[in-house]
Amino acid sequence: MPHRRRRRGGRSRAGSIFTAGVDSYYTYLRHEPEIEALVFVNEFDVRLHETRLRDRVAACLQAAASGLGRPLVEVETNLRDFLNRQ
């Protein structure tokens, strides 16, 4: 399900996590009219220190997003640091 956020003026916006996997495409196709942007979270699938891989993945995701007519928003997280604490 896409994440919704209210815009000023009352109209909501939605973005969807996108990895170019089957689930990502299904979500996009199911909610296409609502989704304004595709979001890729660095560190979930590709580690932050893997810069070459990140660049290749980002290029592929950008091409896929462009083909779908949506912008790709890349974000980074350190959530893994908190989840891996013991």
Secondary structure, DSSP 8 states (H G I E B T S, - for coil): --EEEE-TTS-EEEEEE--SSHHHHHHHHHSTTT--EEEEEETTSS-TT-HHHHHHHHHHHHHHHHHHT--EEEEE--HHHHHT--
